[in-house]
Amino acid sequence: MPCFLVSYTHLYIGEFVNSFIDMSGENVHIISQPMRCKKFKLKGIKYLLYEIFDCFEFLKNSIKLIIYIRKEKPNIIHLVTIESPFTLPLLHLIYFFYKGKIAVTLHETHLWGADNRSKPFFHFFDYLLYWIPFHLLSKKISYFSVLGEYVKIPNILKQKNYFVINHRPIDIQEYKYVGDKITFTITGIAETKRKNYQLVLRAFNELFLKNPQLKESVKILLLGKLQDPQIYDMIEEYDLIECITLFDEFIKEKTFKDFIKKTDFLIVPTYRDSPYGSTKISGSFGDAVSFGMPFLLPNYYAEGFSFPENIIRFDDDSLEDTLLDCINMKLNKDEYMKLKNKAIMYSKKLSESMKRVDLC
């Protein structure tokens, strides 16, 4: 039962807070996770031990926060980042010591039981960590939000009110049309665990082998810190160094937006067997919606969901053809601007749906 965000006095708790929420006069507690990027580099038992260690570290701050909550007695606590080991001690404390209403933003609904597919061994620990606190917390949740209209809703929450938000605020940038130059962009940290860079880079290589005259007209932008050296090896293997822009450090927001203004198409390169498009959204998808961009999306992402025309579907084995179609569309200014305007309208429509109203 979809709905909108209730207009009560909130305490927002999370790693970040969606800025579409009007927080004037309300309390915000942003949970810092400065070691998160280091954690992503770990594997196996080291990853598990690191998560356990951080849970204990976070427990100290959680106790202080609970004391604050009991003193201030907010009407609603809105947990913005919840599917993280950092929050587990806090979830238990809130369940036992807070008597008011609770709202949550779900980032990974498979951890709430929304996806019954078999998981690798270490996903078992995710369920072991989250299953009990999430089921306890679900009994006290008044409403929740998800980050995509196509995200699967877990059974334990299907009777609750919910609303859909974008993972970042709608912030349509003034587009700079540049003649016969075509820029394709992939946003976010450049790593191969979650993004299929090999598929995209190989498709560009095949495209340029068949159409060498296009190579000088195409720019490929990896708009995020290059974290996986394998990607650079792929770029060399596919002879794409001269048409790719890379970054060796995190990108500031202003720089990010400057490059977005010059982008023609975003690409969302997820894997077929990943949870993206099913129980969680891709950050690249959210970026494209936020900035009103046309973008390319695999057919298996939110498979069967009907997206508007500004979202261009592709098959893994025909991405090369889709890229060529996009290039030809960009060279026809009128055709491309129609697509661009549809993307902006789609973003504005989502922005309108995020306005706050009372939840009755």
C-alpha positions as CSV (number, residue, x, y, z in Angstrom):
1,M,0.0,0.0,0.0
2,P,2.1,2.9,-1.2
3,C,1.9,6.3,0.6
4,F,3.9,9.4,1.4
5,L,6.1,10.6,4.2
6,V,4.3,11.7,7.3
7,S,4.7,15.2,8.6
8,Y,5.6,14.6,12.3
9,T,8.6,15.6,14.4
10,H,11.3,13.0,13.3
11,L,14.7,11.9,14.5
12,Y,16.5,10.8,11.4
13,I,19.3,8.3,12.0
14,G,21.6,7.0,9.2
15,E,24.8,7.0,7.3
16,F,23.3,9.6,5.1
17,V,19.9,11.4,4.9
18,N,17.9,11.8,1.7
19,S,17.8,15.6,1.3
20,F,14.4,15.6,-0.4
21,I,13.1,15.4,3.2
22,D,12.3,18.8,4.7
23,M,14.2,18.7,7.9
24,S,13.7,22.2,9.2
25,G,13.2,22.1,12.9
26,E,13.9,18.4,13.1
27,N,16.7,16.4,14.6
28,V,19.2,14.6,12.3
29,H,21.8,12.2,13.5
30,I,24.2,11.1,10.7
31,I,26.1,7.9,11.5
32,S,29.6,8.1,10.2
33,Q,31.1,5.1,8.5
34,P,34.6,6.3,7.6
35,M,36.0,2.8,7.4
36,R,33.4,1.5,5.0
37,C,35.5,1.7,1.9
38,K,38.3,-0.2,3.6
39,K,35.8,-2.9,4.6
40,F,34.8,-3.4,1.0
41,K,38.3,-4.5,0.1
42,L,38.3,-7.3,2.6
43,K,37.1,-10.9,1.9
44,G,36.1,-14.0,3.7
45,I,36.8,-14.3,7.4
46,K,38.6,-11.0,7.5
47,Y,35.4,-9.3,6.2
48,L,33.3,-11.1,8.8
49,L,35.7,-10.2,11.7
50,Y,35.8,-6.6,10.6
51,E,32.0,-6.4,10.6
52,I,31.9,-7.9,14.2
53,F,34.5,-5.4,15.4
54,D,32.6,-2.5,13.9
55,C,29.4,-3.6,15.6
56,F,31.1,-3.4,19.0
57,E,32.6,0.0,18.1
58,F,29.2,1.3,17.0
59,L,27.6,0.0,20.2
60,K,29.2,2.7,22.3
61,N,27.7,5.4,20.1
62,S,24.3,3.6,20.1
63,I,24.0,3.7,23.8
64,K,24.6,7.5,23.8
65,L,22.0,7.9,21.1
66,I,19.4,5.8,23.1
67,I,19.9,8.0,26.1
68,Y,19.3,11.0,23.9
69,I,16.2,9.4,22.4
70,R,14.7,8.6,25.8
71,K,15.3,12.1,26.9
72,E,13.9,13.9,23.8
73,K,11.1,11.4,23.0
74,P,10.7,12.1,19.3
75,N,7.4,11.2,17.7
76,I,9.0,9.0,15.1
77,I,12.5,7.6,14.6
78,H,13.3,7.3,10.9
79,L,16.2,4.8,10.3
80,V,17.7,5.8,6.9
81,T,20.5,3.3,6.7
82,I,19.5,0.1,8.3
83,E,21.0,-3.0,6.4
84,S,24.4,-2.6,7.9
85,P,26.2,-4.3,10.8
86,F,26.9,-0.9,12.1
87,T,23.3,-0.5,13.0
88,L,22.5,-3.8,14.6
89,P,23.2,-2.9,18.2
90,L,21.2,0.3,17.8
91,L,18.2,-1.7,16.3
92,H,18.1,-3.9,19.4
93,L,18.3,-1.0,21.7
94,I,15.6,0.9,19.9
95,Y,13.3,-2.1,19.9
96,F,13.6,-2.6,23.7
97,F,13.8,1.0,24.9
98,Y,11.8,3.2,22.4
99,K,8.0,3.1,22.6
100,G,7.2,5.5,19.8
101,K,6.7,5.0,16.0
102,I,9.5,3.7,13.8
103,A,10.0,4.3,10.0
104,V,12.8,2.8,7.9
105,T,14.3,3.2,4.5
106,L,15.1,-0.2,3.0
107,H,18.2,-0.5,0.8
108,E,18.4,-4.3,0.5
109,T,15.0,-6.0,0.8
110,H,16.5,-9.5,0.3
111,L,17.8,-9.2,3.9
112,W,14.2,-8.9,5.0
113,G,13.2,-12.1,3.1
114,A,12.1,-10.5,-0.2
115,D,14.2,-12.9,-2.3
116,N,14.3,-16.7,-1.8
117,R,17.1,-17.4,-4.2
118,S,19.9,-19.5,-2.9
119,K,22.9,-17.4,-1.6
120,P,26.6,-18.0,-1.4
121,F,27.9,-19.3,2.0
122,F,28.8,-15.9,3.4
123,H,25.3,-14.6,2.7
124,F,24.3,-17.0,5.4
125,F,25.9,-14.7,8.0
126,D,23.9,-11.8,6.6
127,Y,20.7,-13.6,7.4
128,L,22.0,-14.7,10.7
129,L,22.9,-11.1,11.6
130,Y,19.8,-9.5,10.4
131,W,16.9,-11.9,10.5
132,I,16.1,-11.7,14.2
133,P,16.4,-7.9,14.7
134,F,14.6,-7.2,11.4
135,H,11.6,-9.4,12.4
136,L,11.5,-7.9,15.8
137,L,11.6,-4.4,14.4
138,S,9.0,-5.1,11.7
139,K,6.3,-5.4,14.4
140,K,7.0,-1.8,15.4
141,I,7.4,-0.2,12.0
142,S,4.7,2.3,11.1
143,Y,5.8,2.9,7.5
144,F,8.8,2.4,5.3
145,S,10.4,3.7,2.1
146,V,12.1,1.9,-0.8
147,L,14.5,3.3,-3.4
148,G,12.8,2.1,-6.5
149,E,9.2,1.5,-7.6
150,Y,10.3,-1.9,-8.9
151,V,11.9,-3.2,-5.7
152,K,10.4,-6.4,-4.2
153,I,8.6,-5.8,-1.0
154,P,9.3,-8.3,1.8
155,N,6.3,-10.3,3.0
156,I,6.8,-9.2,6.7
157,L,6.1,-5.6,5.6
158,K,3.5,-6.0,2.9
159,Q,0.7,-4.8,5.2
160,K,2.6,-1.6,6.1
161,N,2.3,1.7,4.4
162,Y,5.3,2.6,2.2
163,F,6.5,5.2,-0.3
164,V,9.1,5.4,-3.1
165,I,12.1,7.8,-3.1
166,N,15.2,8.2,-5.2
167,H,18.5,7.5,-3.5
168,R,19.6,11.1,-4.0
169,P,17.6,14.3,-4.6
170,I,16.3,15.3,-8.0
171,D,18.8,17.8,-9.3
172,I,18.5,18.3,-13.0
173,Q,21.6,19.9,-14.4
174,E,21.7,22.3,-17.4
175,Y,22.7,20.1,-20.3
176,K,25.5,21.3,-22.6
177,Y,24.9,20.0,-26.1
178,V,28.3,19.4,-27.8
179,G,27.9,18.8,-31.6
180,D,29.2,15.4,-32.8
181,K,30.9,14.5,-29.5
182,I,29.1,11.7,-27.6
183,T,29.8,11.0,-23.9
184,F,28.9,7.7,-22.2
185,T,29.3,7.7,-18.4
186,I,29.3,5.1,-15.7
187,T,29.0,6.6,-12.2
188,G,30.2,5.3,-8.9
189,I,33.4,3.6,-7.6
190,A,35.0,1.8,-10.5
191,E,35.1,-1.9,-9.3
192,T,34.2,-5.2,-10.8
193,K,32.4,-6.8,-7.9
194,R,29.1,-5.0,-8.5
195,K,29.5,-3.6,-12.0
196,N,30.2,-5.5,-15.3
197,Y,32.8,-3.2,-16.8
198,Q,34.1,-6.0,-19.0
199,L,30.8,-6.2,-20.8
200,V,30.7,-2.5,-21.5
201,L,34.4,-2.1,-22.5
202,R,34.3,-5.1,-24.7
203,A,31.2,-3.8,-26.5
204,F,32.9,-0.5,-27.2
205,N,35.9,-2.3,-28.5
206,E,33.8,-4.3,-30.9
207,L,32.0,-1.2,-32.0
208,F,35.2,0.6,-32.8
209,L,36.7,-2.4,-34.6
210,K,33.7,-2.3,-37.0
211,N,33.4,1.5,-37.1
212,P,36.9,2.9,-36.5
213,Q,35.7,6.4,-37.6
214,L,33.6,6.7,-34.4
215,K,36.4,6.3,-32.0
216,E,37.4,10.0,-32.1
217,S,33.8,11.1,-31.5
218,V,33.1,9.0,-28.4
219,K,34.2,9.7,-24.9
220,I,33.8,7.1,-22.1
221,L,33.8,8.5,-18.7
222,L,34.2,6.4,-15.5
223,L,32.9,9.0,-13.1
224,G,34.2,7.5,-9.8
225,K,37.4,6.5,-8.1
226,L,39.2,3.7,-9.9
227,Q,39.5,1.1,-7.2
228,D,40.0,-2.1,-9.2
229,P,43.2,-2.4,-11.2
230,Q,41.6,-5.1,-13.4
231,I,39.6,-2.3,-15.1
232,Y,42.7,-0.6,-16.2
233,D,44.0,-3.9,-17.6
234,M,40.7,-4.3,-19.5
235,I,41.0,-0.7,-20.9
236,E,44.5,-1.6,-22.2
237,E,43.4,-5.0,-23.6
238,Y,40.5,-3.4,-25.5
239,D,42.6,-0.5,-26.8
240,L,40.4,2.2,-25.2
241,I,42.9,4.4,-23.3
242,E,42.7,7.3,-25.7
243,C,38.9,7.7,-25.3
244,I,38.4,7.0,-21.6
245,T,38.6,9.4,-18.7
246,L,39.6,7.9,-15.3
247,F,39.9,9.2,-11.7
248,D,42.3,8.0,-9.1
249,E,40.5,9.7,-6.2
250,F,37.0,10.4,-4.9
251,I,35.2,13.0,-6.9
252,K,33.8,16.1,-5.3
253,E,30.1,16.8,-5.9
254,K,30.8,20.0,-8.0
255,T,33.2,18.1,-10.3
256,F,30.7,15.3,-10.5
257,K,27.9,17.6,-11.6
258,D,30.2,19.4,-14.1
259,F,30.8,16.1,-15.9
260,I,27.2,15.1,-15.7
261,K,26.3,18.3,-17.6
262,K,28.4,17.1,-20.5
263,T,27.1,13.5,-20.4
264,D,24.8,12.2,-23.2
265,F,24.0,8.7,-21.9
266,L,24.6,7.0,-18.6
267,I,25.2,3.2,-18.5
268,V,24.0,0.9,-15.7
269,P,26.3,-2.1,-16.0
270,T,24.9,-4.6,-13.4
271,Y,25.4,-8.4,-13.5
272,R,22.6,-10.8,-14.5
273,D,22.6,-12.7,-11.2
274,S,23.0,-9.6,-8.9
275,P,20.2,-8.3,-6.6
276,Y,20.2,-5.0,-8.4
277,G,16.9,-4.3,-10.0
278,S,15.2,-6.9,-7.8
279,T,15.7,-6.3,-4.1
280,K,17.9,-3.2,-4.3
281,I,18.6,-0.4,-6.8
282,S,21.8,0.4,-8.6
283,G,23.3,3.7,-7.5
284,S,23.9,4.5,-11.2
285,F,20.2,4.1,-11.8
286,G,19.5,6.6,-9.1
287,D,22.1,9.0,-10.5
288,A,20.5,8.9,-13.9
289,V,17.0,9.6,-12.4
290,S,18.4,12.4,-10.2
291,F,20.0,14.3,-13.0
292,G,17.3,13.7,-15.7
293,M,19.6,11.6,-17.9
294,P,18.8,9.1,-20.7
295,F,20.4,5.8,-19.7
296,L,21.1,2.3,-20.8
297,L,19.8,-0.5,-18.6
298,P,20.2,-4.3,-19.0
299,N,17.0,-6.2,-19.8
300,Y,17.4,-8.3,-16.7
301,Y,17.4,-5.3,-14.4
302,A,13.8,-5.1,-13.0
303,E,12.9,-7.7,-15.6
304,G,9.4,-7.2,-16.9
305,F,9.0,-3.7,-15.4
306,S,7.7,-1.1,-17.9
307,F,10.1,1.9,-17.9
308,P,9.6,5.1,-20.0
309,E,11.4,5.6,-23.3
310,N,14.3,7.5,-21.8
311,I,15.5,4.2,-20.3
312,I,17.1,2.2,-23.2
313,R,17.1,-1.5,-22.6
314,F,19.9,-3.7,-24.0
315,D,20.9,-7.4,-24.1
316,D,24.4,-8.4,-23.1
317,D,25.1,-9.9,-26.5
318,S,23.8,-6.8,-28.4
319,L,25.1,-3.9,-26.4
320,E,27.4,-3.0,-29.3
321,D,24.3,-2.4,-31.5
322,T,22.6,-0.4,-28.7
323,L,25.6,1.9,-28.4
324,L,25.6,2.5,-32.1
325,D,21.9,3.4,-32.0
326,C,22.6,5.9,-29.2
327,I,25.4,7.5,-31.2
328,N,23.2,7.9,-34.2
329,M,20.5,9.3,-32.0
330,K,22.9,11.9,-30.6
331,L,24.0,12.9,-34.0
332,N,20.4,13.8,-34.8
333,K,20.0,16.7,-32.4
334,D,16.2,16.9,-32.5
335,E,15.8,13.2,-31.8
336,Y,18.2,13.3,-28.9
337,M,16.7,16.4,-27.3
338,K,13.3,14.7,-27.4
339,L,14.8,11.8,-25.5
340,K,16.5,14.2,-23.1
341,N,13.3,16.0,-22.4
342,K,11.5,12.7,-21.7
343,A,14.2,11.9,-19.2
344,I,13.7,15.3,-17.5
345,M,10.0,14.8,-17.4
346,Y,10.4,11.3,-15.8
347,S,12.6,12.8,-13.1
348,K,10.2,15.7,-12.4
349,K,7.3,13.2,-12.2
350,L,9.2,11.2,-9.5
351,S,10.1,14.4,-7.7
352,E,6.4,15.4,-7.5
353,S,5.6,12.0,-6.1
354,M,8.1,12.6,-3.2
355,K,6.3,15.5,-1.8
356,R,5.3,15.2,1.9
357,V,1.7,14.7,2.9
358,D,0.1,13.4,6.0
359,L,0.0,9.6,6.5
360,C,-3.5,8.9,7.8
